[in-house]
Amino acid sequence: MKNWIHKILCIITLLVFVAIFLQGKLHFVDIKKLNGAEEKIERPKFSFASCKSGEYQAGIERYSKENFGFRESFIRLYHQYLYSLYGKDATKGFVTGKDKMLFEESYIISYTGETFVGMDKIRRNAQQIRLIQDMLAVHNVTLLTVFAPGKASYYPEMIPDYYFKKADTTNNYREYVDEFARDSVNLIDFNKYFCDNKGGFDRAIYCNLGAHWTIYAASLAMDSLARYMEAKTGREHAYFTIDGFVDSDSLINQDDDIYKSMNLMFPIKHNRIDNPILGFHDGYKPKVLAISDSYWWTVWAWNVAIPQNIFSDGGFWFYNTTIYPERNPVQSIDEIDYRREIEDQEFVLLVCTEATNHLFPFNFCRRYLASYDYSFVAKSPSDYDAADCLYAAYKQSVLDGIKNEIVSNPEWLDNVKSQAIEKGITVEESINDNAAYTYMLRLEPEDLGR
């Protein structure tokens, strides 16, 4: 009897390996692809040199690991095993909170202050945003900062307790709000609005399986935003109404984006999500540009399309790098006249949520001021308009600060003196040159480490 069992197990094992081999070669079973970004590994080309060096064998090993049969199913099975038995998430960056509430960890560590960028950077960003706000006002452009809600702020009671053991006393969001108030920066704080009114909404603000706000929550915010703009222009704007809700509990768009990225075998129960039926109505459509993180996708999606229907086409610049809608062949802001496009709007929105506020304002200030400076330096003070005067005063104050840095830094000052001797100029002229060069270096956009 035992021999028969051993034979059957051997046959089953053999059949499993044959099935895996054939699936890898023939793909005779249609398997759903994994969600999320994956690097495609090509099969390496054989050569005697690569074989001798071992490069070919290593490449074949990498290729085989990523292309064996039923790979997607095995990965989902492993993820399900970790989640169901241990409550762990195999996919990096996701956290299962209390009551099965799913979070992107970036929201939590921002809320607890782990990604705090420091007061110097926050003060500098706030001052530059206020400067640009005043400069753009000269061109009849309203610059408006919009803080979308954050899931960690909205559900702090669902965050695992161990995150609070290393919590800081403050975070980027709190300090930005305070600095914006001091500098009179235009701010619409939807994070405060939704948190203050938690429990008072007719429908869900978040799905327990997603990182982003629901379409219902985003539509409430967009309605408030549209009313703010209407008050600013004094005109009757195009608007939208919620004419009902889809009679379905199915999830769409970003509602379950975390769950999808976890690549599990079985569904997780979710809270009821009612998606609104939107009706759009004619009126004046201001030109609005949104520079935003992924929260703008909720309203920009083709089956929601609120900005596309109530604004004229200012567009959506994703992380201030990629332009939507696409302008073939141009889709990068590196290929446009940045200053002209900003000043061609009626409203420019800087939108972010807590997960990305350590990257805020996505190099907007640096890019705008750098592009402004290029044309500014060619102007004579007699030709300055009101915006030029604002920028001139700001630039001079920063240059004065850099000069003080040079003078108070012995090593830097010695280097400047050496440059003065080499160039045959005075030390004061060399200090001015170094200050101007440093100023432009600090204006150059930084890489966004998303």
C-alpha positions, 0 to 999 in steps of 0.5 A: 500500500505504501509503495502505491502511495509513493508512486502516486505522489511521485507521479503527481510531483512529476505532473506538476513539474511538467505542467510548470514547464509547459506553462512556461513555454506554451502559456496554455492557461491564461493567468491574470497578470500581477498588479503593480510595476514589474521589470521585464527581464529578457532572455540573455543571448548566448555567446562563448564569452558570456558563457565563459565569464558566467554572465550568461548562466547568471542571466538565465537564472534571473530569467528563469526565476521571473518566467517560470510557469504559473509564477503569478499564481504561486506569488499570489498563494504565498502572499495569501499565506502570509496575510491569512496566517500572520496578517503580514503584507508581502508587498513592501510599503503596505500596512494592515492596520486595526480592523483590517484597515489597509494603509500605504506606509508613507501616510503613516510615517508622514503622520507620525513625523518620520518624514519631517523635512525640518523647519528651515525647508518648510519656512523657505517653501512657505516664503517662496510660495507667498512670493510667487502668489504675489507675483502671479497676482500681478498677472491676474493668476491665483495661486492656491495650495490645496491639502487633500485628506490623508488616510492616516490623519483620518483613521489614526485609531487604526494605525498599528501601535508600534508606529507611535513608539517612534512618533515625533512631536510634529509633522510636515502637515502641521508645520506647513499649516502654521507657516502658511497662516503666518505668511498669508498663503492661500490654503484650502485645507481639506484634511482639516475639513474631513477630519473635523467632520468625521462621522458626519458624511452620508457616504464613505470618505475612504475605502478600507482597501484603498489609499486615496479618497473616494469619488464621493469625498473628492466631489465634495472637495471639488464642489468647494473648490469650484465655489471658491473660484467662482467667488474670486472671479465674480462670474457664474461658473460651470458646475456639477451636481450629485444627481444620485448614486450608482446602485452597486457596491462594486469598487472602481478606479482607486477605491481598492488600489492597495488591495490590488497591489497586494496580489492576493488570491482571495478578496477582502471584505470592504466597507460600502462605497457609493459612487455618485452620479454627476450632472454637469451644467454650463457656465464660465470655465476658468483656466485651471492648472493642477500640479498634484500627486496621485490624489488628482487622479480620482477626479481626473479619471475618464469616468469622473472627469470633473476638472475636464467638465468645469474648467477649461483645459489648463491641465494636470501636471503629475508631480510637476513632471509629466503633463496630462492630457498628453501633448504628443510628442511633448509630455514633460515639463522640461520641454515647455516654456514653464513661466509662460504656461504658469502665467497663462492660467487663471488658477494654479493649484498646488495639491498634495496629501500627507504621503507626499508632503515631504516632497511638496511643492514638487519643485514648483517654486524652484522651477518658476523662480529659475525660469523667471530669473532668466528673463529678469536678469536681462531687464533694467530696473527702470523696466520693472513691473510690480512682479519684477520689483517683488522678485528683485527684493526677494533675490537681493535679500537671499543674496545678502544672506549668502554673502553673510554665509561666505563671510562667516565661513572661514574656509569658504571665504579663503576660497573666495579670496583665492579666486579673487587673486586668480581673476584679478578682481576685488574680494568684494566682487568675488563674494558677489560672484560666488553669491550669485552662483550659489543663488542659482544653484539653490534655484535649480530643481531637485530630483523628486525621489518618489 
